[in-house]
């Protein structure tokens, strides 16, 4: 079953939602074990219910709660959805390690005949010391550049905790945002991994120095590669 059908099925818990909407969520948040955290989102609508979904690494999305409706199956009453004006909130009390997941808010978009979701908030339940990322940067092969007429550089972060980080690409010392795509951190065991891609045209690739710079837990890490493929 595709994600769209799964979302369609689970959102039947939250009836009466319709109309067009857009959502804004913070990308990440954290809480200590036993603590309380509120995940929030803002919407362009003011009169429709807001549903919340939990998605753990390697699993499908799961309906959690909706303001004005029942909790999803198996969801403890530690999770409570509320709404004030254009802001929806999901409060989690007595946070447990099992609560670590991505949380999405959303509702029915009547115009598009589809559900519209926010970008998700990655919740970390802290409980272990921070671990710095291992950083690798890979240059494209000459074969790829010739066949695809573009160069894709890859920056791989692995083995880090907590999952929150910022990443930027620099070309000859200057930050670039064009052609950059960075993934969210994905859980692997008790740590995380993520990747970022910088795409350049074959004519722009050339003899430049490319640097992947990562800030994690207040520390800065970087790796570089040259346009000729040497490190």
C-alpha positions as CSV (number, residue, x, y, z in Angstrom):
1,X,0.0,0.0,0.0
2,X,1.4,3.4,-0.9
3,X,2.0,6.2,1.6
4,X,-1.0,8.1,0.2
5,X,-3.3,5.3,0.8
6,X,-1.9,4.7,4.3
7,X,-2.4,8.4,5.2
8,X,-5.9,8.2,3.7
9,X,-6.8,5.2,5.9
10,X,-5.4,6.6,9.2
11,X,-6.8,10.0,8.7
12,X,-10.4,8.7,8.8
13,X,-10.0,8.9,12.6
14,X,-10.1,12.7,12.2
15,X,-13.4,13.4,10.4
16,X,-14.8,16.8,9.4
17,X,-11.5,18.1,8.1
18,X,-11.6,19.9,4.7
19,X,-10.4,22.9,2.9
20,X,-7.0,24.0,1.5
21,X,-4.1,24.4,3.9
22,X,-0.4,24.7,4.3
23,X,1.7,23.8,7.3
24,X,4.9,25.0,9.0
25,X,6.7,22.9,11.5
26,X,10.1,23.2,13.2
27,X,12.5,20.6,11.7
28,X,13.7,19.2,15.1
29,X,13.1,19.2,18.8
30,X,14.4,17.2,21.8
31,X,13.4,16.2,25.3
32,X,14.9,14.4,28.2
33,X,13.5,11.1,29.4
34,X,10.5,11.7,31.7
35,X,10.2,15.3,30.5
36,X,7.4,17.1,28.7
37,X,7.7,18.4,25.1
38,X,5.2,20.2,22.9
39,X,5.6,19.9,19.1
40,X,3.8,22.6,17.3
41,X,2.7,23.6,13.8
42,X,1.0,26.6,12.2
43,X,-1.5,26.5,9.5
44,X,-3.1,28.9,7.0
45,X,-6.5,27.7,8.1
46,X,-8.4,28.7,11.3
47,X,-11.5,26.4,11.3
48,X,-10.3,22.8,10.7
49,X,-9.0,20.1,12.9
50,X,-5.3,19.3,13.0
51,X,-4.3,15.7,13.0
52,X,-0.9,14.4,14.2
53,X,1.1,11.4,12.9
54,X,4.1,9.5,14.2
55,X,6.6,7.8,12.0
56,X,9.5,5.8,13.4
57,X,12.5,4.8,11.4
58,X,11.7,2.0,9.0
59,X,8.0,2.0,9.8
60,X,4.8,3.5,8.2
61,X,3.0,6.5,9.7
62,X,0.7,6.0,12.6
63,X,-2.2,8.3,13.6
64,X,-1.6,9.8,17.1
65,X,-4.3,12.3,18.0
66,X,-6.4,15.1,16.6
67,X,-7.9,18.1,18.4
68,X,-11.5,17.2,19.1
69,X,-11.2,13.4,18.3
70,X,-10.0,10.2,19.8
71,X,-6.4,9.0,20.0
72,X,-5.1,6.4,17.6
73,X,-5.1,2.8,18.5
74,X,-2.6,2.0,21.1
75,X,-1.6,5.6,21.7
76,X,-1.2,6.4,25.4
77,X,-2.9,9.4,27.0
78,X,0.6,10.9,27.4
79,X,-0.1,12.3,23.9
80,X,-2.6,15.2,23.7
81,X,-3.4,17.3,20.7
82,X,-4.8,20.8,21.1
83,X,-5.4,23.9,19.0
84,X,-5.3,27.6,19.6
85,X,-6.1,29.8,16.6
86,X,-3.9,28.8,13.7
87,X,-1.5,26.8,15.9
88,X,-1.8,23.1,16.6
89,X,0.2,21.5,19.4
90,X,1.0,17.9,20.3
91,X,2.0,17.6,24.0
92,X,4.0,14.6,25.1
93,X,4.4,14.0,28.9
94,X,6.7,11.6,30.6
95,X,8.7,11.2,27.4
96,X,10.0,7.7,26.7
97,X,12.8,6.5,24.4
98,X,10.0,4.8,22.3
99,X,8.6,8.3,21.5
100,X,11.6,9.2,19.4
101,X,10.2,9.6,15.9
102,X,9.2,12.1,13.2
103,X,5.9,13.9,14.0
104,X,3.7,15.3,11.2
105,X,0.6,17.6,11.4
106,X,-1.9,17.9,8.6
107,X,-5.5,17.9,7.3
108,X,-7.6,17.3,4.3
109,X,-7.1,19.6,1.3
110,X,-10.6,19.8,-0.3
111,X,-9.4,21.6,-3.4
112,X,-6.6,19.0,-4.2
113,X,-8.6,16.0,-2.9
114,X,-5.6,15.0,-0.9
115,X,-4.2,15.3,2.6
116,X,-1.7,18.1,3.2
117,X,1.1,17.6,5.7
118,X,3.8,19.7,7.3
119,X,7.5,18.9,6.7
120,X,7.6,17.0,10.0
121,X,9.4,17.6,13.3
122,X,12.1,15.1,14.3
123,X,11.9,14.4,18.0
124,X,14.9,13.1,19.9
125,X,14.6,11.7,23.4
126,X,18.0,12.4,24.8
127,X,19.6,9.8,27.0
128,X,23.1,9.1,25.8
129,X,26.2,11.3,25.4
130,X,26.7,13.1,22.1
131,X,28.8,11.4,19.4
132,X,30.4,13.4,16.7
133,X,29.7,12.4,13.0
134,X,32.1,10.6,10.8
135,X,32.3,12.7,7.6
136,X,33.1,11.6,4.1
137,X,32.9,13.5,0.8
138,X,32.8,11.8,-2.6
139,X,33.5,13.4,-5.9
140,X,31.7,12.2,-9.1
141,X,33.4,9.9,-11.5
142,X,34.5,11.1,-14.9
143,X,32.1,8.6,-16.4
144,X,29.1,10.1,-14.6
145,X,30.0,13.6,-15.6
146,X,30.4,12.6,-19.3
147,X,27.2,10.5,-19.5
148,X,24.9,12.7,-17.4
149,X,26.4,16.1,-18.2
150,X,26.5,17.0,-14.6
151,X,28.5,16.4,-11.4
152,X,27.0,15.2,-8.2
153,X,29.1,15.5,-5.0
154,X,28.0,13.5,-2.0
155,X,28.7,14.3,1.7
156,X,28.0,11.4,4.1
157,X,27.5,11.8,7.8
158,X,27.4,8.7,9.9
159,X,27.5,7.4,13.5
160,X,26.4,10.6,15.2
161,X,24.0,11.5,18.1
162,X,21.9,13.5,18.7
163,X,20.4,13.8,15.1
164,X,20.2,17.6,15.0
165,X,22.9,19.2,12.7
166,X,23.4,22.0,10.1
167,X,25.2,21.5,6.9
168,X,26.5,23.8,4.2
169,X,28.5,23.4,1.0
170,X,31.3,25.8,0.1
171,X,32.9,26.3,-3.4
172,X,36.3,27.9,-3.2
173,X,35.5,29.2,0.3
174,X,32.1,30.7,-0.6
175,X,28.9,29.1,0.6
176,X,26.5,27.9,-2.2
177,X,22.9,26.9,-1.8
178,X,22.1,26.2,-5.5
179,X,21.8,22.5,-6.3
180,X,22.0,21.4,-2.7
181,X,19.8,18.7,-1.2
182,X,20.2,17.4,2.3
183,X,18.3,14.5,3.9
184,X,17.0,14.3,7.4
185,X,19.0,12.2,9.9
186,X,17.9,8.6,9.8
187,X,18.3,6.3,12.8
188,X,20.7,3.4,12.5
189,X,20.9,1.4,15.7
190,X,21.4,4.0,18.5
191,X,23.0,6.6,16.2
192,X,22.1,8.5,13.1
193,X,23.2,9.0,9.5
194,X,22.4,11.6,6.9
195,X,23.6,12.7,3.4
196,X,23.8,15.8,1.3
197,X,24.2,16.3,-2.4
198,X,25.6,19.1,-4.4
199,X,24.8,19.1,-8.1
200,X,26.8,21.1,-10.6
201,X,26.7,21.2,-14.4
202,X,29.7,19.6,-16.1
203,X,30.9,23.0,-17.3
204,X,30.7,24.5,-13.8
205,X,32.4,21.6,-12.0
206,X,35.9,22.3,-13.1
207,X,39.0,22.9,-10.9
208,X,37.3,24.1,-7.8
209,X,37.6,23.1,-4.1
210,X,34.4,21.8,-2.6
211,X,33.9,21.7,1.2
212,X,31.1,20.0,3.1
213,X,30.9,21.8,6.5
214,X,28.8,20.4,9.4
215,X,27.9,21.8,12.8
216,X,26.9,19.2,15.3
217,X,26.5,19.7,19.1
218,X,28.3,23.1,18.8
219,X,31.3,21.6,17.0
220,X,32.3,22.2,13.4
221,X,33.5,19.4,11.1
222,X,34.5,19.7,7.4
223,X,35.8,17.6,4.5
224,X,36.9,18.7,1.1
225,X,37.4,17.4,-2.4
226,X,38.8,19.0,-5.5
227,X,37.0,19.3,-8.8
228,X,39.6,17.1,-10.5
229,X,38.5,14.2,-8.1
230,X,41.5,14.4,-5.8
231,X,41.0,14.8,-2.0
